[in-house]
Amino acid sequence: MKQRLITGIIAGAVFLGLCFIGGLWYHLLILAMALIGYYEFLRMTNTAPFGGTAWIGYAGVLLFVFPWGPLQLDFQIPWEHVLWLLLLLFLLATVFTKNVIDIKRVSLLFLASAYIGIGFSFIAESRHAPDGHGIFWTFLLLASIWASDAGAYFVGRAMGRHKLWPSISPNKTIEGAVGGVVIAVFTSLLFSFFSDGFLAAGQAILIGLSCAVIGQLGDLVQSAYKRVYGIKDSGKLLPGHGGILDRCDSWIVVFPFVHILSLLPY
């Protein structure tokens, strides 16, 4: 517990400090987290993390999360074109290796590069919101996700009786999940109260619901694929906390979700 607390304080201070500063350094931190997350996924799935085909995925993650904006570089290739080119390269790998690397393996690598690369790209871009409130939106989403996690844990411990999804995550309960939703919505409404009017209460409720429901689903997604490979943590980078994907499993689905559905009012 002591190690977990120390790691949490140090990692949290570094992350939140750079997030507050914003700009290039924060974006580079998110890029590093994304690349480490991809590395963790490869290790979890028993894929050589520095094999030839793995580098296609690293390149894809790099393209998605690269700090084009902070460096004032104009990258005009649409994301769907990047995805298709990435897909083509992975498919060609099956041909050039004569199926030594087969379709199942490249499908997994393609999934990882899109799942992680797109997720972290939205985390980075939220800080650069065009309305100038990027730090507000980033802290809003993170605080609501963390509130959902804390609410689900403490309510589940105190009142949990009915298992939510025992075959995937045996410790989660329906009562805990509902508690997480309530606490997340309350947190989002607090942000609305202090937003000076640019976040309406109705919008805040939708954001809080999204952070809780989609965030908990993101957590279950990672629990599901970790269970397939019989592992507890995605990595050991953060002692007491696991790896980057363990800490960011909710982030990389919530941030794209609220942007794609235009839930952030900018």
N, C-alpha and C positions, 0 to 999 in steps of 0.2 A: 504493500500500500504506500509506503514511504517513497519507494522508487517511482511508482506511478504518479504520485503527487508532484514530485520534483520534476519529472519529465513533462507533466502537463503544464506546470507553471512556466518552465523555460520555453517549451515549444509554443505555448499560447502567447507568451510575451513577444517572441520573435515574430510570429505570424501576425498578431494584431498590431504590433508596432509598424511592421512593413505595410500592412493594409492601411493603417492610418496615414502613413507617408504617401502611399500610392505610387503611381508612375512606373518607371522602368524596373526598379528593384523589386517591387511587389509582383509585377508580371513575371520577372525572371524566377522568383520564388515559386509561383504557380507552375511555370514551365518545368522547373526541376521536380516538383511534386508529381507532375503528370508523367515524366519520364521514369521516375522511381516507381510510380504506380504501375506502369506498363511492365517494368522489370519484375515487380512482385507478381503480377499476373502470370508472366511466363514461368517464373519459378514454381508458382502454385500448380500450374498445369503440366509440370514436368517437361517444359520446353527449354531447350538450350537458350539462355538469355542473351547470348552474344553469337548465336548461329547466324548464318548468312541470311536466311529468310526473316529472322527476327528484326533485322535492321530495316526492312521495309516498314514494319510497324512503328519502329522508333521514328523513322522519317515522317510517317503519317501523323503521329502525335506531335512532332516538332512543327509540322505545317499548321496544324489546327491551333496550337497554343502559342506559337511564335509571337513576340511582341511587335507586330507590324505597326500598330497605332503609335505606341510610345516611341518607336524609332522613326516614325513618320515615313514609313515605307508603304507603297501602294500595291497591295496584293489583290488583284481583281479576278482571280479564278474563283468561280462560285464553289461553295462547299460540295454541292452534289457532283461537280466535275472532279474535285479532289477525291471524293469517295469512290467514284467510278475508276479513276486512274489507280488508286490504291488497290481496289478489287482486281483490276486487270493484272497488276504486278504480282499479286499473290497467286492468281490463277496460272500465270506464266511460270511461276516457281514450280508448280506441279509438273509442268511439261519439261522444263530444263533439268529437273532432278530425276526425271523418269519415274515419277511417283514415289521416290524415296521420301519426299515430303508430299503427303497426299492431301486430298481435298478436305478431309476432316481437320487436319492440322492447320491449313491455311485459313479455313473458315473460322477457327478459334482465334487465330492471330488477327484476322480482319475485324472480328467482333471486338477484341480487346482494344485495338487502335481506335475504333470509332467510339466505343463506350467510354474509354478514358480520355481520348483526345478531345472529343466534342464536349464532354462534361466539364473538364478543366478549362476549356476555352471560354465557356460561359461564366465560370467563376472569375476568371481574369477580366473579361470584358465588362462585368457588372460594376467593377471599380471605376471603369472609364465611362460611366453613363453620360450621355450627351446633355442631360439636364443639370449637370454639375453636382448631383446628389449621390454620386457613386458610393461614397463611404456609407451613407445612410442606407442605401438599398442592400449593400453587402452585409452590413451589420444586422439589418432587419432579417434577412434570410438566415444568416448564421445563428442569430439569437433565437429565432423561431425553431430552427432545427434542433439546437441544443436544448431548448425548453421542452420540446417534444420528447427528446431522449430522456431528459431528467424526469419529466412527468410520467413517462411510461415506466421507468425504473422504480421510482418511489411509490407510485400508485399501485403498480404491479406487486411490489413487495408487501405493501400494506393491505391490499384488498383483492389481489389476484386469485381467482378461483378457477376460471375457465381458460384452458389453453387456446392460444390464438392459432398456432400452426405447428403442432408438436413434431411433425415429421421433418420440419425444416429448422425450427428454432424452438427447442423444448421449453425454454424459460420464459418466453413471451406469453402474456395473457391478454384476453379481450379487455379486461378492466384496465390494465396498464395502457393498452393502445388508446382507449377512450380518454384516459387521463392525460396522455400525451397530446391528444388533439385539443383538449380544453386548455391546457397550459400554453400550447403554441398559439392558439387564437388569442388568449389573454395577452401574451407577450407582443404579438403583432398589433393588437389594439393599443397597447402602451406606446408603441412607436407612432401610431397614428395620432395619439393625443399630443405628442411632442413634435409633430412634423410641421407645425405652423401651417396646416391646411393643405399641404400638397399630397397627403395620403389620406383618402377618405376612409371612414370606419368600415363601410361595406367592402371596399377594396382590401383593407387590412384583414378582414375576416377570411376572404378568399385566399389571401396569401398564407395566413396562418393555417388554414385547412390544408392547403397544398403542401406546405412544409411538413406538416405532421403526417398526412396520409401517404404522400409520395415518398417522403423521407423514410417512413417505416417500411414501405415496400422496397425501397432501395437497399435498406438493411437486410431485408429478407432475401433479396436477390443475391447478395453476397453470401449470406448464410447458406443458400441453396447450392451455389457452386463450390463453396469451401467444403460442404458436406460430401459432395461427389468425390473430392480428392482427399478427404479424411484429414483435414487440417483445421487448426483452431484460429491461427492468425495469418494474415497475408504476408507478414514480414516481421523483422525484429529491429527496425530502425528506431522506434520509439519504445524504449524499455517500459514494460508495464501496460503499454497501449497497443502493441502490435506494429503494424506497418501503416503506410500512407493510405492504402485502400481501406483498412480497418477504420481509420479516422474519418475518411471522406466518402464512405459508401453512400450516405444520404446526400451529400453535397452534389455529387456528379449526376444525380438524377433530378434533384430539386431545382438547381439553377437553370438547366435547359428547359425544364417543364414550365416554370413561371415566365420565362422569356418567350418561348414558342407560343404559349397561350396569351401573351401580352397582358399578364397580370400586373406587371409593374407599370404604373401610369406615367410613362415618358416615351 
